[in-house]
Amino acid sequence: MRNPQLNDEGELRHLLTIEGLPREILTHILDTATSFVGVTAREVKKVPLLRGKSVFNLFFEPSTRTRTTFEIAAKRLSADVINLNIAVSSHTKGETLLDTVDNLSAMHADMFVVRHAQSGAPHLIASHVASHLHVINAGDGRHAHPTQGLLDLYTIRHYKKDFTRLSVAIVGDVLHSRVARSLIHALTLMGTPDLRVIGPMTLIPAGVDKLGVTVFHDLERGLRDVDVVVMLRLQSERMRGALLPSAQEFFKYYGLTQEKLALAKPDAIVMHPGPMNRGVEIDSAVADGSHAVILPQVTFGIAVRMAVMSILAGN
Amino acid sequence: MKIHIKNGRLIDPANNIDTRADLFVAAGKVAAVGNAPGGFSAKRVIDAAGLVVCPGLIDLSARLREPGFEYKATLESEMLAAVSGGVTSLACPPDTEPPLDEPGLVEMLKHRAKTLNLAHVYPIGALTVGLAGQQLTEMAELRDAGCVGFSHADVPLPDNQVLWRALQYAATFGFCVWLRPQDGYLAKDGVAHDGEVATRLGLPGIPVFAETIAVATIIQLMRATGTRVHLCRLSTREAVAMVRAAKRDGLPLSCDVGIHHAHLSEMDLGYFDSHCHLLPPLRSARDRDALREGLKDGTIDALCSDHAPVDEDSKLLPFGESEVGATGLELLLPLTLKWALEMKVPLAQALARITREPARILGLDAGHLSEGYTADVCVFDAEHYGKVSAAALKSQGKNTPFLGIELPGKVRYTMVQGRIVYDAGTG
């Protein structure tokens, strides 16, 4: 089966998932992002790499934050940006996903940035669009959020330099998390030797150890001597089913406090994909503390998305 | 019409025949096997040299989509698909719209099928009204209308008290109840086998114990009620072991597996291939291997097509939103042959899984070529290999994971009640 993300030359045509990408492509994206970090700090924050190109933000699931970062990234590359928020439920009859895509393609889109509640929706779109179009997955169901994985990777590289000597813990709702899956693929690809996921059994997916992680159910044991702590967002609706009894109990056993963070290495960094639930997965003292690199993540995220867009447009 | 099928390799598993022998058909019946009856003069002679002549195939589950879903398939298209696949009898599950819960609906379906005069159709009636899982249907009336068993199709029946009562009531009349074992709550929202692949792809999972817990419940209720039960579409290694043990205990239990599950596993989902969105889900390679073994050693009685034609638009959706099912009537024979070749199962034993055994489960005196019995016959070329193509499929559903795959077996002629209803030479 051919990797649907690569063209005949083995270059990146779409960015759908980090899984299955060659390490060189990841490194190339990170290196390109480094050159853009400077741009975002300049007074005139624009480069002309995507001038005349149209980027369509196709959001089938609402997300102001992610959409905005893609919008800023595209605009800094001088692209025209069109935002479409298409709220759909699977039971709404009407235009199908691919009809929508066909219509927008006819408006001469060059790039689709897709967020969808269903795992695999960007793959379906990528398999359907004309060959000059590029698809970037901005989060599909529980499956993948590759630009988030890349910006996490960028952040870790920025602070820790060498992936091959790290212990990284991902904490919380791994079951529903596309962020966790993308970061797991990214770090295993870069050779991180000690990758842990920590959470109650109800939030750890079946067979996750096959992805190359060690599972912990005890936060304190799992955090011991790690270099990086990645806290995941816990959606409030998870408390309504039979997955968790309450936010309070979750915080007590899996929330990151200063005390628990002290078990990690003294120079450990704390990351979070945002938006944070203070007092649910993370204590304010940690979120605002000296170990947190949550705001730099956001800044790097724009540079990483610029890198992905410019590389796709160049291939 | 008197027909003489000569020079073929006649395989009739029910009569333990696998030999070069001629078949003589007259007045819709098998007139003789071997030597022509006195004064027999054939109107048509079919030279079956190099071909296999066997009883018409019997399929335990084919969705014809009538009534209610004619945009997916019609009786015309699917009956043609059946006979071009060598299938001369098929059972159809009750999950039509409305469901087959009233004698009138069943009579209508039987009548429509009879008018088409192709394969025999055996409806499976709904176990509860509207498949709503609450009120029992008029099973005896439905039987009189033509139902050969009762099932809940793929619709969950969460209330075990209703299931218990339904089994008791069915046992009162000696009816067989067909159940696809799956705990509805445990499978809720799931679209793929709860394992490594679903975790990687981020698809909500259906755990193995959604099946085994249902099998355990059914077996306990069988012990309590003595009802004959047919388990549809096993998918897990553990369930095969449970059925093996229950059969050893002498419970009146039979079961089948779908052709896709005998060949494919979760790995075949690839990059979200919606053709592999099936129910039950494709499970691990370990499970698939156990199904193939169970089919060989007889724990699993029959293979069925689990035919479910789906319109193209309903498959061109993200995996979890796509409609479940695959077209199968025309692949039943090729995939049975493929399994037999790979598992080194003798051809006669393999054909028993799609002739004699399903006939026994349906309670039909069919699936054999005994003199004086209805001449439902399939003549096929076991050596012929062909690629599955959407254009060549007669079914309105072109949805199959096997598109582009080369498979053995090509049906040359299909005969129903002594009439040639399919001739590959003329289409």
Contacts between the chains, C-beta under 8 A, distances in Angstrom:
chain1	res1	chain2	res2	distance
A	1	B	270	5.2
A	1	B	271	7.0
A	4	B	271	5.6
A	19	B	200	6.9
A	90	B	320	8.0
A	90	B	321	4.9
A	96	B	313	6.4
A	96	B	316	7.0
A	96	B	317	7.1
A	97	B	317	6.5
A	97	B	318	7.0
A	98	B	316	5.6
A	116	B	318	6.7
A	118	B	317	8.0
A	118	B	318	3.5
A	118	B	319	7.2
A	118	B	320	5.1
A	118	B	321	5.6
A	119	B	201	5.8
A	119	B	202	4.0
A	119	B	203	5.4
A	119	B	272	7.2
A	119	B	318	7.0
A	119	B	319	6.6
A	119	B	320	6.4
A	120	B	201	6.7
A	120	B	203	7.7
A	120	B	271	7.5
A	120	B	272	3.3
A	120	B	318	5.0
A	120	B	319	4.5
A	120	B	320	7.4
A	121	B	318	4.1
A	123	B	271	5.2
A	123	B	272	5.0
A	124	B	272	6.8
A	124	B	316	7.3
A	124	B	317	7.2
A	124	B	318	5.7
A	127	B	271	7.9
A	128	B	316	7.9
A	140	B	202	7.3
A	140	B	318	7.8
A	141	B	202	5.1
A	141	B	203	7.7
A	141	B	318	7.8
A	141	B	320	7.2
A	142	B	202	3.3
A	142	B	203	7.5
A	142	B	204	7.6
A	143	B	201	5.7
A	143	B	202	3.2
A	143	B	203	7.7
A	144	B	202	6.9
A	178	B	202	6.1
A	181	B	200	7.4
A	181	B	202	6.2
A	205	B	198	7.7
A	205	B	199	4.2
A	205	B	205	7.6
A	206	B	194	4.8
A	206	B	195	5.7
A	206	B	196	7.7
A	206	B	198	7.2
A	206	B	199	5.9
A	206	B	205	6.0
A	206	B	207	7.3
A	207	B	195	5.0
A	207	B	196	3.9
A	207	B	199	5.1
A	208	B	199	5.5
A	210	B	196	4.5
A	210	B	199	7.5
A	211	B	196	8.0
A	211	B	199	7.1
A	211	B	200	6.8
